[in-house]
Amino acid sequence: MLNRLVMAAILVAFPAAAFAGPYEDGLAAIERNDYETAYRLWLPLAVEGDPWAQHDLGVMYERGDGVAQNLADAVYWYRKAAEQGFAAAQFSLGWIYAHADGVAGDDTKAVHWYREAAQQGLADAQFNLGLMYASGDGIAEDNVAAVFWYRQAAEQDHAGAQYSLGWMYAEGEGVSRDDAVAVQWYQRAAEQGVAAAQFSLGWMYANGKGIAEDDAAAVRWYARAAEQGHADAQYRLGTMYQKGEGVYRNVMAALKWYRKAAGQDLPDAQYTLGLLYDKGRVVAGNDSEAAHWYRKAAAHELTVAQHRLGLKYAKGEGVFRDKTKARMWQLIATKGGNEQASASLAELSKHMSSKEISRSEAQAKRCLESNYQDCG
């Protein structure tokens, strides 16, 4: 929520004298984390119709600061202020309708209140209204309208909107595709620390899209996103270190970043780790580690990992030799369109009894129906 940021902006925009009295005393109490005093001071003002106090009571009820958390009461006070044209309350009301579960959730109402605040120039509301248009939540999907509202917020230096606008230009959604313009918006968002923008900017540098190809710049931006925990950036940074592109080749650094991405369940990173450990490719061979990471990636329907895991079971490398499981994984990979798995499946079947084949097919069925939770 933007509530504290809004209040900070309010205090800068208006002299302290404008808030002299109970409201200002309430703000001072909030700074001391004395929510009970703030509530006691603001309630009479809110009842009398003061939108600032009404909004801040809404914040207290939404967060449970000094009062029992109660979204219904938060909505009540936000609405009181919103109906007086108070932009921050309109945004907060929209936020609750967009994100609350049950009776409080209503995307159509969220769009209404976001629009009210957006038309007053509130960047957070403009961005969120753009998101609603892009997703089609609460209103008909309209990428042109999404671009319009993203731009309104982006020009106010809203980092999320800058990234989203860059993405729209990169994908040609709601606007003519223009990689150079996408790079400009990614750059602005990346410099504000948006990890997704940093990753996207790195990708544009690595692939020469909208800007001259520059592997060193790609590494820099991947690294900034990776340090923030962006899994795709961690994986891409790993590949740059492994190949020595834009940075000195460093297998241990590559392994570090692959592990971080794999730990976030990124299947490509899990599969790559499997390859690295398989028969000592690049790092010391470790068949059990290879099988472990192949299994992780296989559960994400990565057919190359399923195929290689099947090979491990067929040969007993890193796992107990098991023709039934070997055939099960080759069958699953074949169903996913992997031609190498299809050849392995045919070869395995030549050396198995009809009973073993039936058992492997039953295991494959259970595995798929359980969403890879029951694969034997």
N, C-alpha and C positions, 0 to 999 in steps of 0.2 A: 504493500500500500504506500501511497505517496503522502500520507497525512502529515508526518513530521516535516517533510520537505515543503509541503504547502504552507505550513505554519511559519517555517523559517522565511519563506519568500514573502509572506504577508508582513512579517515584522520588519523586513527590509523596506518594503514598498510603502509602509505607512509609519509615521512617527509614533513613538511610544505614547505620546500624549493622547493619541486617538483612542487608546485602549485604557486610559487611566481609570482606575476603579476596580471593581470585582473581577472583570475579565482579565485584566493585566495581572492581578493577584493570583488568579487561577493558573495563568501561564507560569508564573514564578513557582507555584506549588508543584506543577508538573515537572519543572526542572529539578526539584528536590525529590521527585518520585512520591510526592504527597498527593496521591490521587483522591483521597477522601476529601481533603480540603478543596481541591479543584472542583470536585463534583458538587460540594455544598455551595460553592460560590457561583458555579455556572448554571445550576438547575433553575434558580429564580429568573435569571436572564433568559434562559431558553424558553421557559414558560411564557415570558413576556414577549417572545417572538424574535429574540436576537439570533440571527442565522449563524454567527460565529460560535456562539455557545451551543446552539443546537447541533451543529456539525461536530463539535468536539465531544459532546455527550455521545453522539453516535460512535465516534472513535472509541470511546471508553467502553461502551457496551459491545462493540465488535471485538475488541481485544481482551476484554475482561480486566481492564485496569481500574482497580478501586471499586468495581461492581462485579456482580456475577455476569459472566459472558452470556449475552442474549441477543441473537441476531434480529429477533423481532423488534426488540427495543431499539437496536441500532438502526434498523430500517425506518422505524417511526421518527427518530430524530433527524436522520439524514433527509427523509422526505420533507419534513418541516422546513429545513434549510433549502433543500433543492427547489421546492415550489416557490421560494423567494428569489430564485435565480442564482443561488450560491454555487459556483462551478465546482468547487472541491467536493461539496456534498453530492452534487449530481454525479460526479465521477465515482465517489464511494458507493453510492446507491447502485450504479451500474455494475460496479465490481461485485457486490454481493449477489445481485441477480444473476450475473454470469458464472459465478464460482460456487455458490451455495448449493447444497443438495436439498432434495425434498421440496416442500412448499415454497421455500424462499427462492429457489432457482427458477429463472424465467429469462431466457435469452432475448425474447422480444422486448421485454422491459429494459434489459441491459442495453440493448441497442438504442432505445429511446433516450435513456439518461446519458449514455456516452455521447450521443449526438448533441444533446443540450449543452453539455460541458465543452464538447469539441468546437461548437459554433462560437463559444466564448474564448476560444484560443488555447484551451488547456491541452498541452502536448500529450500528456498521458492518455487523455480521453481520445484525442485524434488517432493516436497509435492503436489503442484498443478497438476503436471503431473500424479502423482499417483491418485489424485481425478478424473482426466479425464478418466483414464483407468478404474477406479472402476465404474464410472457412464456410461461409453460408450458415452460420449459427444465428438464429433470430431474425434473419433477413435473407433475401435471395442472394446467392453467391454472385459477386460482381467485382472482378479483378480491377477493372478501370476505376471503380469507386475506392477500392482498397489502395490503389496507387495514389489517388488524390489525397486520401487522408494520411497515408504514410508520408507523403511529401510535405504536407502541412506540418506534421510533427518533426520530420527530419530537418526542415529548415529552421526549426527552433532548437536544433542540436540534440534531439532525442536519439540516443544511440541505438535503441532497439528498432526504431523506425528507419534509421539510416541503413542498418543491416537489411531489414526487410525490403526496403526500396531497392537496394543493390541486388538482392535476390530476384526481385521482379524483373529488373533489367537483364540480369544474367539468363533468366529463363524465358524472357519474352512473354510474361504474364501481365495482361492489362496494359501493356506498353510495348512498343517495338523493341526487339532485342538489341541491346547495345552493351557489349562487354566493357568498353572504355568507361561508360557512365557507371556501370556496375562497379568497376574498380574504384572509381571516385567515392562512391557511397560506402563500399566496404572499407576503404582507407579511413574515412572519417569515423566510422563505427569502431574499427580496429584500434584506432588511436585512443578511443575512450575505454578500451579494455574488453570489448565484446568478443568472447572467445570464438563464437561461430563466425564472426566477421574476420577475425585473424586467420582462422583456418581457411576460409573462402579466399581471402586475399593471397595467402600462401599458395593455394591451388592455382589461382590465376597466374601468379608468377611462375610456378612450376610448369604450367602448360602454355604460357605465352598467350593468354586470352585477355584482350583488352589492354595489354601492356607487354613490353619486351620481355621475353623469357629470361629469368634470372634465378637460378637455383639457389644462390646464396641468400637472396631476399626471401625466397620460398622457405628456406630453412629457418630464417629469423622469425617469420610470422608463424610457421608451424610450431616453433619452440615456445613462442609466447602463448599460443592457445594450449599447447600440450601441458605447460606448467600450470594452467588453470584446470586441468583435468579433462580436456576435450579429447575423447577417445579416438576419433578419426585423425585428429592432428598428431596424437601420439603414434598412431600406426604409420602415418605418412612420414613423420620424422624418423621413425625407425627405418623405413625403406631408404631414406636419404643417407642415413649413416651406413646402412648395409652396402649400398651401391657407391658411396663416396661422391654423391651429387650435391654440390654446393657446400660441402664440408668434407674434411678428411675422413676416409673410410675408418669406421670404428665399430667392429662387430659387437663388442660388449655394450656400447651405447645403444646400438640397434636392439640388442636383446633386452636391455632395460626398458626401452619405450614400447617394444612389442608386448612385454609382460604387463606393463601398465594398461595398455589398451585391451589386452586379453582379459585382464582382471575386471574390466568393465563389460565383459561379455561381447566384445567385438569379434565376430566369427572370422574375419579375414586375418586378424592378428593371431587368433588361436590356431588357425590352420598354418600360418607362417611359422609360428613357434614349433608346431609339429614337424614341419619340413626341416627346420634348423637342427632339431634334435635327431631326426631320422637318419640313422647310419652316419652320424657325425658330419652332417652338412654344415659347414662353417664353424659350429661349436662341437665340443666333444659329444660323441654319440651317446644317446640315452633312449633306448627303445620304449621304456616305460613312460618317460616324459613325452615322447612323441605320441604314443597311444593316448595318453591323458588329454593332450591338446587336440588331437584329431577327434576324440570323443566329444569334447566341448563344442567344437565347430560343427560336428555331424548333427548335433542336436538343434542346430540352427538351419538345418536343411542344406548345408553346403555339400554338394554331391562329391566334390573332389576329396573332401575330408572323409565322407562316408566310404568312398572307394578305398582310400588308403587305410582306414581303420579295418575294413574287411580284409585287406592284405595282411595286416598285422595278426589278425585272428587266424588266418589261413596258415601263416608261417610260425605262429607262436612267438612273435617278437614283441617283448614288453608286456604281453598278456599270455594267459594259458591258451595253447592251441585249441581251437574250437571251430570245426568246419561248419557247424550249424549257425553260429554267430557270424562267421565269415560270409556265408551265403546270404544271411539276413541283411547284412549291410550292403552287400553288392546288389541285392534285389531292390533295396530301398533307393540306392543311388541310381540304379537303372530306371526305376519308376520316375526319377527326377531328370532323366534324359542324359545321364553320363554314359558315353559310349565305351570308355575303358572298363567301367563297371559291368557293362553288358557282356563284354568279352570274358571278364573274370567270372561272371555268373555262369556262363556256358561251360567254362572249363571246370569249375567246381562241381557243377551238376553231373559231369561225367563220372565223378569218383564218389558219388553219394547214393545211398539207397533211396527208394521212394519214400520210406518212412522218415529218413533224415531231411529230405527235401520238404516234405509236408510240415515237419516240425519247424523248419526255418521259415516257411511261409506263414505259419501261425504266429511265430515270434515277430516277424515283420509287421503283421497286421496289428498285434498288440502294441508294438512300438509306435506305429503311426497313430493309432487311435488314442493312445495315451499322451500324444504330443511329446514323444521321446522320453517320457518318464518311466516307462516299463519296457526296457529293451534287453532285459535279461542280464 
